[in-house]
């Protein structure tokens, strides 16, 4: 018996392979995978879990004001590079193919495109156990009221 997850994974692998071949990529038909992120999530109410995948694009020089996310966040950079700083941690640059994680207690004091010339695009995966906005503004300096 085939489980629905097996069908989903097979569809993703087939679509990915077709996309590579259609784009003139290698004729190698062997699928490849790598673990992009592994980490523990905080305790969540498993009866109300909801996962959302959001694509974000920063224009050249784009920046967001200080904010936090009330749910755990896993990000994956698709194109360009991002400048990010969580309160109490050093600023970091994340490039295409790299991942990042933010816990609900993290305050994002810097969230910006690292380039003034090219856009940056990334996926953000939210895992929430309640209805909530994905981003909550934090006043200048990263201090919450």
Secondary structure, DSSP 4 states (H G I P E B T S, - for coil): ---HHHHHHHHHHHHHHHHHHHTT--S------------PPPP--TTS-EEEEEEEEEPTT-EE-SEE-SSEEEEEEEESEEEEEETTS--EEEETT-EEEE-TT-EEEEEEES-SSS-EEEEEEEEESS---S-EE-BGGGB--
